[in-house]
């Protein structure tokens, strides 16, 4: 009881002072429904794959047609979106529609790879793109909940013109990020412009549309630099793969990979520190290129 009352007060203050006061309760409920449905469906698919006897299985017709949860997500979004317009801001109907819209979005984006490949690659390597899309979408919605809004068209006409020009500039930087394969920079950069500018100024990934058009045989040095920067098996990608395992339904495998990579990084950092210390303490032991072997 002593813990429940302060928590209830915290939730009430958060809802009234931070969300309702700034008209963000709808977006917040979209986020809650989105994250909740994604977490539930990932748990459900893992249970189905593990063939847990007491857990409902896939929905299939008598002919063997598998109905993906993407279908239910699309129908839920269509229904919630239409009813949300019909509610015309009336509470609590608009908030309920926002919550169910988030649920539909979570079910739909969990099969993002199906949108792209038009094949059931849910458990394949290509299916990991659904994890990336979910994290990016959740981060984007979360930033909107926190109040980030670069496209607020209000004020005098000259101010609106300036806002439109700024928005076009942001869209340009974001587009370059996506062309370069820097999807995280581009997505978050919509709401945090410096990140979009940073990503647009950095080198593109070797397999990106930007690299195919502007690197390669035209600029072999740029292509070589991109391949060195984004070489296969780099530690950042291994951490990302471990994160995808944790979120995608294999947490024990993902945690094991993170622990292994952390130990390796610690060993390498220790070796570098020892080498730097040796060079400072015994500068005379440095290799002199003028000395014979």
N, C-alpha and C positions, 0 to 999 in steps of 0.2 A: 504494500500500500504506500509506504514512504517513497518508493522509487516511481510508482505509477503516476502519482499526482504531479510531481515536477515534470515528468516526461510529457504528460497530457498538456500541461501549461506551455511547455516549449513548442509542441506541435501547434497549439492554438495560436500562439504568438507568431510562429513562422507563417501559418496560413493567412492570418489577418493582416499582419504588419508588412510581410515581405512579398506575399503572393497576391492576395486580393487587393491590397492598396496600390499595387502596380499593375493590376490586370494581367497577371502571369499565371493564375491558377489553372487555366486551361492547358497551357504548354507544360506545366509541371505534371498534370495528370496524364498528358500524352507520354511524358518521360517515364512515369511510374508504370503505366500500362505496357509501354514498349519494353522496358528492362524486365518486368515481371513475366511477360509472355515469352520473351526470348529465353529466359532462364528456365521456365517451365518446359518449353518444347525441347530444349537441349537435354534436359533431364529425361524427358519422356522418350526421345529417340534413343538415348543410351540404354534405357530400360528395355525398350523393344529389341535393340540389337543384342542385348545380353540375354534375351529370351526369358525374362522374369515372368513366371507363370501367372501371377496375380495382377499383372499390369496389362491394360488393354493394348492390343496390337495395332497394326496398320489398318487403315480403312481401304478395303478392296472390294470390287464388284465380283459377281460370280464368274465373269470372264477373265478375272485376274488383273483388271485395271486398277492401279494404285492411285488413290486420290491424295495428292500432296497437301500438307498443311498450308502451303502457299495459297491454295484455292480458298480455304476458310479465311485466311488473312485478307485477301482481296475483297471477298464478300463483306467481311466485317468493316473494312475501311469504307467501302462504298455506302453501306448502310449508315454507319456512324457519321460520315461526312454529310450525307444528304439530310439526315435528321438534325445534324448540327446547324445547317443553314436554316432549316425549318424552325428550330428553337429560337433563332434571332436574338441570341444573347440572354434568353431567360434562364435564370438559375433555379434548380440545379440541373436542368436538362442539358444545357450546353456543356457543363462539366462532365456529366455522364457520357455524352457523346465523345468528348475529348479523350476520356479514359479508354473507351472501347476502340476509338481510332488508334490509340497507342498500342492496344492489344493486337489489332489487325496488322499494324506496321511491324510489330515484333515477329509475328508469325510469317509475314511476307519476306522480310529481309533475312530471316534465317535461311532462306533458300535463294539468296541473292545469286549464288553461282548458277542456279538453274535459269535465271534471267539471262545470264551472259552466255553460257555454253549450250543452253537448250537441251541439256542432258542431265540425267540424275547422277551428279558427281558429288553428292552430299558427303560421302566418306572418303572421296579421293583427294589427291593433293590440290586439285583445282577448287574443291569445296571450301578450302581455307579462306577463299576470298569473301565468303559470307561472314566470317569472324571479323575481318578487317572492315567490311562495310558496316557491320553492327557497331563496332567501337567508334568509328568515325561519326555515324549518325547519332549515337548516344552523346558523344562529346559536343556535337553541334547543337542538339536540343538542350543540353545542359548549359551551354554558353548563352543560349537565348533565355533560359530560365533566370540566369544571373543578370540579364539585362543588356547583353551585347546586341546592338542593332545598328549596323552601318548604313542602312538604307531608310532613314527616317525622313520622309519628305514633308516638311512643315515649315511655316514661317513665311517671310516675304518672298515674292517671285524671284528676286535675284538670289536669295538663299537656296531656293529650290533648284535653280539652275546650277549653282555650285555643288549642291548635293548630287545632282544627276551626273555631273562631270566627275565627281569623286567616285561615285558608284561605278561608272564606266571604267575608270582607272583601276579600281579594285578588281572588277571582273576581268580586266586584261591580265593583271598579275596572277589571278587565280587560274585563268585559262592556261597561261604559260606553265604554271605548276603542274596541272594535269597533263599537259602535252609532254612535260619532262618526266612523267611518271612519279612525281612527288605528290601523291594523293592526299597524304595527311596534311602537308603544308597548304595545299589548295583548299581542302575542306575547312580546316580551322581558320585559314587565312581569310575566308569570307567574313568572319566576325572579328578577326585579329589581323589587321592589315600588315603590320610589320613582318609577320610570319610568311604571308604570301609574297611580299617583296623579297625576303630572304630566299625562299624556295625558288622564285623566278630567276634570281641572280646566280644560283648554284648550278653546277653541271647536271645535265639530265642523265637518267638511267640508260644504259646502253641499248635496251630493247624498246625504249619509249618511242612514240611517234616523232617527238622532237629530234631524237638521235637518228632515227631512220632518214629524216629529211635533211638534217643539218650536219651530221657527223659522217661516219662511214668513210667512203672513198673521197668525199669532198674535203673532210677535215680529219685525216687519220690520227693526228695528235690528240684531238678532242675525243675521238672514239677510244683511243688507247687509255686516255685519262679516265674516261667514264668506266671502262672495263676494270681498271685498277681500283677505282673508288668503290665500285659495286661488284667486286669479285665474288664468285660463288663461295659459300661457306664462311663469310665474314661473321664476326661475333654478333653484330647487331641483328643480322638475320636469324641467327641461332636463338637469340633471346626472343625474337618475335615468334619463332616457331614454337618455343616453349610456352609463350603466352597463349598462342592459339590452341595448344593442347589443353591448357588449364581451362580456358573459356569454352572450348569446343567439346568438352566431355571426357577428357583423359587427364584429370588433374594430377594424379600420381606420377604419370609420365612427364608432364610439364614441370612439376616441382622438382623432379629428379634432374631434368635437363638444366633448370635454373641453378640448382645447387652445384652441378658439375661445371657449368660455365663460370659460376662465381669463384669456385675453387681455382679453376684455371687462370682466371683474371687475377686473382690474388697472388698466385705463384708467379705470374709474369711481372706483376707490379713489384713484388718483393725482389725478383732477380734484377729488375731495372734499378731499383733503389740501391741494392748492394753494389751494382756496377758503378753507379754514379758516386757512391761513397768511396769506393776504391779509387776512382779517378781523382777525387778531391784529396784523399789522404796520401795517396802515392802517385803524384803527378809524374814522377820520373819513370813510372812503369808503363806510361802510355806508349803505344807503338809509334815509333819514329820512322816515317817512310824513307828517310835517308840512310837508316841503318840496314846493313845486310841481314838476311835471315840467318 
